[in-house]
Amino acid sequence: MNLLHHRKCIICGQEFTSVSNLRQYCSRECQKQAQKNRYHGRVSEYNRMCLYCGQPFTTYRSTKQCCCRYCSSQWQLKVRRDQVIREVKKECKWCHEIFMDSSSNKMQAYCSDVCRTKQDNERGKKKWLKKQKHYERLCKACGKFFIAHMIRKIYCSVECQEGISKRKRSIKSKEKIKQKPMMKKRCIICNTPFETRIRHKLCCHKDCSKEYMKREAVRKYREIYRPRKRAALEKKLKSTVLICKYCSNPFTPTSSNQVYCKPQCSKTCIQRKYQHKNNEKRRAKRRNNIQYRIKYNIYWRLRSVFNYKISDITVETLLGCSLAEYKKYIESKFYPHPETNEQMTWDNWAPNGWHIDHIIPLFAVDCSDKEQLIKVCNYKNTQPLWADENIKKNKEDNAKYREQIIITL
């Protein structure tokens, strides 16, 4: 059974109980205070004045000059401001570049530590070379004289040594090939027969071998590398979901560059992008080329008014002649305006000028029937008419022409 011992603290004088008989202090703080007292008993005290604030303080360190950390930091700043270090221009002993020496003793000889280490290494090499012996030799590869520090050294550099080793290998391989028997082969590229001692040779000439290498590279890419890339792409694209730029519907892409969900969306976007430019080109072509203008007007009138597509029938079959002949035919029927005496030209072919009129109108015929359409659109059924005269024609006269078209044409 452990006995409790009643003791009295040496530092603070309080009574305390402890299990051990050797304990002298009641707490950890008293123990630290005793250690300080022991230390101060061994070291002498110094009474000084603070350099920054001028207050007296006591210290046990011989080098301490300020009373606290704040005063010491402020004092160091003041000293740095007061010391004006003059810079001196110098030349580096290694790289010969000019630098500014800002050291206090002005003994700096190199611009950086790199130059200093290089100079030290150079000095070490010179000392080592003085100790070594020198041998004048002739290089077996290039035939130049050089100084060697080893007895066995034959070549002036590593390049000469590697070049000779390659030559020796090539000579040995050629000697081995000469010992083998001749074989008859046929070139893979040009299919010409040739003789060789090499078993794996497939081509007769260097050009054929280059062509064979190109073909092999293409074959490997098609058979090996392309399917690998496709498989990796498919794995990535299965997990990705994109939104179509045109219809904004989500879709899984089949290629890395896919932006639209369907080919219809891509076509409509491209048409809208280049619609303005294409329209301007068509307008300019209509102004300059009269044959194109005639073709354009016939095509779009049938398409817009009757909703009839001319995919099977061309404009030449409808007119019954070529566009150049039709142009001459219309020009032969030009006549002046009865009131203003204005002459017909291709420049005043406009809604306010003159029109190309059908003598038997298109509304008088069933345009869904191709035979009737070809008869009405024939060049003999057209004539140039001034806009005022053409507007006077009325749709009520269509019944008069229904029988006449079948008889006349």
C-alpha positions as CSV (number, residue, x, y, z in Angstrom):
1,M,0.0,0.0,0.0
2,N,1.3,3.5,-1.0
3,L,1.8,6.0,1.8
4,L,1.1,9.7,1.4
5,H,3.9,12.1,2.4
6,H,3.1,15.6,3.6
7,R,5.5,18.2,2.3
8,K,6.0,22.0,2.0
9,C,6.9,23.7,-1.4
10,I,10.3,25.3,-1.4
11,I,9.2,28.2,-3.7
12,C,5.7,29.2,-2.6
13,G,5.6,27.6,0.9
14,Q,2.3,25.8,0.4
15,E,1.7,22.4,1.9
16,F,0.9,19.4,-0.4
17,T,0.7,15.6,-0.3
18,S,2.6,13.3,-2.6
19,V,3.3,9.6,-3.1
20,S,7.0,9.9,-3.6
21,N,9.3,11.0,-0.9
22,L,11.6,13.0,-3.3
23,R,9.1,15.6,-4.5
24,Q,9.9,19.2,-3.5
25,Y,7.5,21.4,-5.6
26,C,3.7,21.6,-5.4
27,S,3.2,22.3,-9.1
28,R,4.9,22.5,-12.5
29,E,5.1,26.4,-12.3
30,C,7.1,26.2,-9.1
31,Q,9.5,23.7,-10.7
32,K,10.1,26.1,-13.7
33,Q,10.6,29.0,-11.4
34,A,13.3,27.0,-9.5
35,Q,15.1,26.2,-12.8
36,K,15.1,30.0,-13.6
37,N,16.5,30.8,-10.2
38,R,19.3,28.3,-10.7
39,Y,20.1,29.7,-14.1
40,H,20.2,33.3,-12.9
41,G,22.4,32.3,-10.0
42,R,25.0,31.0,-12.5
43,V,24.8,33.9,-15.0
44,S,25.6,37.6,-14.2
45,E,23.0,40.3,-14.7
46,Y,23.5,43.4,-17.0
47,N,21.9,46.8,-16.4
48,R,21.6,48.6,-19.8
49,M,19.7,51.4,-21.5
50,C,17.5,50.6,-24.6
51,L,19.0,52.1,-27.8
52,Y,15.6,52.9,-29.3
53,C,13.3,54.1,-26.5
54,G,16.0,55.0,-23.9
55,Q,14.5,53.1,-20.9
56,P,16.7,51.1,-18.4
57,F,16.3,47.3,-18.4
58,T,18.1,44.2,-17.0
59,T,19.2,41.2,-19.0
60,Y,21.2,38.1,-18.7
61,R,22.5,38.2,-22.3
62,S,25.7,40.1,-23.1
63,T,24.6,40.9,-26.7
64,K,21.1,42.3,-26.0
65,Q,20.8,46.1,-26.7
66,C,17.1,46.7,-26.8
67,C,14.4,46.1,-24.1
68,C,11.9,44.3,-26.3
69,R,11.3,42.8,-29.8
70,Y,9.5,45.9,-31.1
71,C,12.4,48.2,-30.1
72,S,15.0,45.9,-31.7
73,S,13.0,45.7,-35.1
74,Q,12.6,49.5,-35.1
75,W,16.3,50.0,-34.3
76,Q,17.4,47.7,-37.2
77,L,15.2,49.6,-39.7
78,K,16.7,52.9,-38.5
79,V,20.2,51.6,-38.9
80,R,19.5,50.4,-42.5
81,R,18.0,53.8,-43.5
82,D,21.0,55.7,-42.0
83,Q,23.6,53.4,-43.8
84,V,24.0,54.7,-47.3
85,I,25.8,52.0,-49.3
86,R,27.6,53.3,-52.4
87,E,27.5,51.0,-55.5
88,V,30.6,50.6,-57.6
89,K,30.8,49.4,-61.2
90,K,32.9,46.3,-61.8
91,E,33.7,43.8,-64.5
92,C,33.1,40.1,-63.9
93,K,36.3,38.0,-64.1
94,W,34.5,35.1,-65.8
95,C,31.9,36.5,-68.3
96,H,33.4,40.0,-68.5
97,E,30.0,41.7,-68.0
98,I,29.6,44.9,-66.0
99,F,27.7,44.7,-62.6
100,M,27.1,46.9,-59.6
101,D,29.0,45.9,-56.4
102,S,26.9,46.9,-53.4
103,S,28.8,44.9,-50.7
104,S,30.2,46.8,-47.7
105,N,33.8,45.7,-48.2
106,K,33.7,46.1,-52.1
107,M,35.5,42.8,-52.6
108,Q,32.9,41.2,-55.0
109,A,34.7,39.8,-58.1
110,Y,31.9,37.9,-59.9
111,C,28.5,39.0,-61.0
112,S,26.8,35.8,-59.8
113,D,27.4,32.5,-58.0
114,V,27.3,30.6,-61.3
115,C,30.4,32.5,-62.6
116,R,32.2,31.9,-59.3
117,T,31.5,28.1,-59.5
118,K,32.6,28.0,-63.2
119,Q,35.9,29.8,-62.3
120,D,36.5,27.3,-59.4
121,N,36.0,24.3,-61.7
122,E,38.3,25.7,-64.3
123,R,41.0,26.2,-61.7
124,G,40.5,22.6,-60.5
125,K,40.9,21.3,-64.0
126,K,44.1,23.2,-64.6
127,K,45.6,21.9,-61.3
128,W,44.6,18.3,-62.3
129,L,46.1,18.7,-65.8
130,K,49.5,19.9,-64.3
131,K,49.7,16.7,-62.4
132,Q,48.9,14.5,-65.3
133,K,51.2,13.4,-68.1
134,H,50.7,14.5,-71.8
135,Y,50.9,12.3,-74.8
136,E,50.8,13.5,-78.4
137,R,48.8,11.2,-80.6
138,L,47.3,10.9,-84.1
139,C,43.6,10.2,-84.3
140,K,42.9,7.0,-86.3
141,A,39.5,8.3,-87.5
142,C,40.0,11.9,-88.7
143,G,43.9,12.0,-88.8
144,K,44.4,15.0,-86.6
145,F,47.0,15.5,-83.8
146,F,45.6,15.8,-80.2
147,I,47.0,15.7,-76.7
148,A,45.9,12.7,-74.6
149,H,46.2,12.2,-70.8
150,M,45.9,8.4,-71.0
151,I,48.2,5.9,-72.7
152,R,45.4,3.8,-74.3
153,K,43.5,6.8,-75.9
154,I,43.4,6.5,-79.7
155,Y,40.6,8.8,-80.8
156,C,40.4,12.6,-80.3
157,S,36.6,12.6,-79.6
158,V,33.6,10.3,-79.0
159,E,32.2,11.1,-82.5
160,C,35.3,9.6,-84.1
161,Q,35.1,6.5,-81.9
162,E,31.4,5.9,-82.8
163,G,32.0,6.5,-86.5
164,I,34.7,3.8,-86.7
165,S,32.6,1.3,-84.6
166,K,29.8,1.8,-87.1
167,R,32.2,1.1,-90.1
168,K,33.5,-2.0,-88.5
169,R,29.9,-3.3,-87.9
170,S,28.9,-2.6,-91.5
171,I,32.1,-4.4,-92.9
172,K,31.4,-7.5,-90.7
173,S,27.7,-7.6,-91.9
174,K,28.8,-7.3,-95.5
175,E,31.3,-10.1,-95.1
176,K,28.6,-12.3,-93.6
177,I,26.1,-11.5,-96.5
178,K,28.8,-12.4,-99.1
179,Q,29.1,-15.9,-97.6
180,K,25.3,-16.6,-98.1
181,P,24.0,-18.1,-101.4
182,M,22.1,-16.1,-104.1
183,M,18.3,-16.3,-104.1
184,K,15.9,-15.4,-106.9
185,K,12.9,-13.1,-105.9
186,R,10.3,-10.9,-107.4
187,C,9.6,-7.3,-106.4
188,I,6.4,-6.7,-104.5
189,I,5.9,-3.2,-106.0
190,C,7.0,-3.4,-109.7
191,N,6.9,-7.2,-110.0
192,T,10.4,-7.4,-111.6
193,P,12.7,-10.4,-110.9
194,F,15.9,-9.8,-109.0
195,E,18.7,-11.7,-107.2
196,T,19.7,-11.1,-103.6
197,R,21.6,-12.8,-100.8
198,I,19.3,-11.3,-98.1
199,R,16.4,-13.5,-97.1
200,H,14.0,-10.8,-95.9
201,K,14.5,-8.4,-98.8
202,L,11.3,-7.8,-100.7
203,C,12.0,-4.9,-103.1
204,C,14.5,-4.5,-106.0
205,H,15.3,-0.8,-105.5
206,K,15.3,1.9,-102.9
207,D,12.3,3.7,-104.6
208,C,10.3,0.5,-104.5
209,S,11.2,0.0,-100.8
210,K,10.0,3.5,-100.0
211,E,6.7,2.9,-101.8
212,Y,6.3,-0.4,-99.9
213,M,6.9,1.4,-96.5
214,K,4.2,4.0,-97.4
215,R,1.7,1.3,-98.3
216,E,2.5,-0.7,-95.1
217,A,2.0,2.4,-93.0
218,V,-1.4,3.1,-94.6
219,R,-2.4,-0.6,-94.2
220,K,-1.5,-0.6,-90.5
221,Y,-3.4,2.6,-89.9
222,R,-6.5,1.2,-91.6
223,E,-6.4,-2.2,-90.0
224,I,-5.0,-1.5,-86.5
225,Y,-4.9,2.2,-85.5
226,R,-8.2,3.5,-87.0
227,P,-10.4,0.8,-85.4
228,R,-8.7,1.5,-82.0
229,K,-9.5,5.2,-82.3
230,R,-13.1,4.5,-83.3
231,A,-13.6,2.2,-80.4
232,A,-12.2,4.8,-77.9
233,L,-14.4,7.5,-79.5
234,E,-17.5,5.3,-79.2
235,K,-16.8,4.7,-75.5
236,K,-16.5,8.5,-74.9
237,L,-19.5,9.4,-77.1
238,K,-21.9,6.9,-75.4
239,S,-21.6,8.7,-72.1
240,T,-21.9,12.3,-73.7
241,V,-25.2,14.0,-74.5
242,L,-25.2,17.2,-76.6
243,I,-27.9,19.7,-77.6
244,C,-28.6,20.4,-81.2
245,K,-27.7,24.0,-82.4
246,Y,-30.8,24.2,-84.6
247,C,-33.7,22.4,-82.9
248,S,-32.1,22.4,-79.3
249,N,-33.0,18.7,-78.8
250,P,-30.6,16.4,-76.8
251,F,-28.8,13.7,-78.8
252,T,-25.9,11.3,-78.5
253,P,-23.2,12.1,-81.2
254,T,-21.6,9.6,-83.5
255,S,-18.5,11.6,-84.1
256,S,-16.4,14.2,-82.2
257,N,-17.3,17.1,-84.7
258,Q,-21.1,16.5,-84.7
259,V,-23.1,19.5,-83.7
260,Y,-26.6,18.8,-85.2
261,C,-28.9,15.9,-84.4
262,K,-30.0,15.3,-88.0
263,P,-28.7,16.1,-91.5
264,Q,-31.8,18.2,-92.1
265,C,-30.9,20.5,-89.2
266,S,-27.4,21.0,-90.7
267,K,-28.7,21.7,-94.2
268,T,-31.2,24.3,-92.9
269,C,-28.5,26.1,-90.9
270,I,-26.0,26.1,-93.8
271,Q,-28.8,27.5,-96.1
272,R,-29.6,30.2,-93.6
273,K,-25.9,31.1,-93.2
274,Y,-25.2,31.5,-96.9
275,Q,-28.7,32.6,-98.0
276,H,-28.0,36.3,-98.1
277,K,-24.8,35.9,-100.2
278,N,-26.5,33.5,-102.6
279,N,-29.4,35.9,-103.1
280,E,-27.0,38.7,-103.9
281,K,-25.2,36.6,-106.5
282,R,-28.5,35.6,-108.1
283,R,-29.6,39.2,-108.3
284,A,-26.4,40.3,-110.0
285,K,-26.6,37.4,-112.4
286,R,-30.2,38.3,-113.3
287,R,-29.1,41.9,-114.0
288,N,-26.2,40.9,-116.3
289,N,-27.4,37.6,-117.9
290,I,-30.7,37.9,-119.7
291,Q,-31.0,34.2,-120.6
292,Y,-30.6,33.3,-116.9
293,R,-33.3,35.9,-116.0
294,I,-35.8,34.3,-118.6
295,K,-35.1,30.9,-117.2
296,Y,-35.4,32.0,-113.6
297,N,-38.8,33.9,-114.2
298,I,-40.4,30.9,-116.0
299,Y,-39.2,28.4,-113.3
300,W,-40.3,30.5,-110.3
301,R,-43.7,31.5,-111.9
302,L,-44.7,27.9,-112.4
303,R,-43.4,26.9,-108.9
304,S,-45.0,29.8,-106.9
305,V,-48.3,30.2,-108.7
306,F,-49.2,26.6,-109.6
307,N,-47.0,24.9,-106.9
308,Y,-45.5,22.8,-109.8
309,K,-42.0,21.5,-109.7
310,I,-40.0,21.3,-113.0
311,S,-37.7,18.5,-112.0
312,D,-38.6,16.3,-114.9
313,I,-39.1,19.0,-117.6
314,T,-36.4,21.6,-118.5
315,V,-37.1,25.2,-119.6
316,E,-35.9,24.4,-123.1
317,T,-38.5,21.7,-123.5
318,L,-41.3,24.0,-122.3
319,L,-40.3,26.8,-124.7
320,G,-39.6,24.5,-127.6
321,C,-36.3,26.2,-128.4
322,S,-33.0,27.3,-126.8
323,L,-32.7,30.4,-124.6
324,A,-30.6,32.2,-127.1
325,E,-33.2,31.6,-129.9
326,Y,-36.0,32.7,-127.5
327,K,-34.1,35.9,-126.7
328,K,-33.8,36.8,-130.5
329,Y,-37.5,35.9,-131.0
330,I,-38.6,38.4,-128.2
331,E,-36.3,41.1,-129.5
332,S,-37.9,40.8,-133.0
333,K,-41.3,41.6,-131.5
334,F,-40.2,44.8,-129.6
335,Y,-42.5,47.8,-130.4
336,P,-42.7,51.4,-129.0
337,H,-45.3,52.5,-126.4
338,P,-48.4,53.9,-128.0
339,E,-48.6,56.9,-125.7
340,T,-45.0,57.8,-124.7
341,N,-43.2,56.3,-127.8
342,E,-40.7,54.6,-125.4
343,Q,-38.8,51.8,-127.1
344,M,-38.7,48.3,-125.5
345,T,-35.2,47.2,-124.2
346,W,-34.0,44.6,-121.8
347,D,-33.3,47.4,-119.3
348,N,-37.0,48.4,-118.9
349,W,-38.2,44.8,-118.6
350,A,-39.7,45.3,-115.2
351,P,-43.1,45.4,-113.4
352,N,-43.5,49.1,-114.4
353,G,-42.1,48.6,-117.9
354,W,-43.1,45.7,-120.2
355,H,-43.9,42.0,-119.5
356,I,-43.6,38.7,-121.4
357,D,-47.2,37.8,-121.9
358,H,-48.8,34.5,-122.8
359,I,-51.3,35.0,-125.6
360,I,-53.4,32.1,-124.3
361,P,-53.1,32.6,-120.5
362,L,-51.8,29.9,-118.2
363,F,-55.0,30.1,-116.1
364,A,-57.0,28.8,-119.1
365,V,-55.3,25.4,-119.0
366,D,-54.9,22.6,-116.5
367,C,-51.2,22.9,-115.6
368,S,-51.1,19.6,-113.8
369,D,-51.3,18.0,-117.3
370,K,-47.8,18.2,-118.9
371,E,-48.9,18.1,-122.5
372,Q,-51.2,21.2,-122.0
373,L,-48.5,23.0,-120.1
374,I,-45.9,22.4,-122.8
375,K,-48.4,23.8,-125.5
376,V,-49.1,27.0,-123.4
377,C,-45.4,27.7,-122.6
378,N,-44.3,27.4,-126.2
379,Y,-42.4,30.4,-127.5
380,K,-45.1,31.0,-130.2
381,N,-47.6,31.6,-127.4
382,T,-45.5,34.5,-125.9
383,Q,-45.2,38.1,-126.8
384,P,-43.8,41.3,-125.2
385,L,-46.6,43.6,-123.9
386,W,-46.5,46.8,-122.0
387,A,-47.6,46.6,-118.4
388,D,-50.8,48.7,-118.9
389,E,-52.0,46.5,-121.8
390,N,-51.1,43.3,-119.9
391,I,-53.1,44.3,-116.8
392,K,-56.2,44.8,-118.9
393,K,-56.4,41.1,-119.6
394,N,-58.8,39.5,-117.2
395,K,-59.3,36.0,-115.8
396,E,-62.9,36.0,-117.2
397,D,-61.5,35.5,-120.7
398,N,-60.0,32.1,-119.8
399,A,-63.1,30.2,-121.2
400,K,-62.6,31.7,-124.7
401,Y,-59.1,30.3,-124.9
402,R,-59.8,26.7,-123.7
403,E,-61.0,25.5,-127.1
404,Q,-58.7,27.7,-129.1
405,I,-55.5,26.3,-127.5
406,I,-56.3,22.8,-128.6
407,I,-57.2,23.8,-132.2
408,T,-54.3,26.3,-132.8
409,L,-51.3,24.6,-131.1
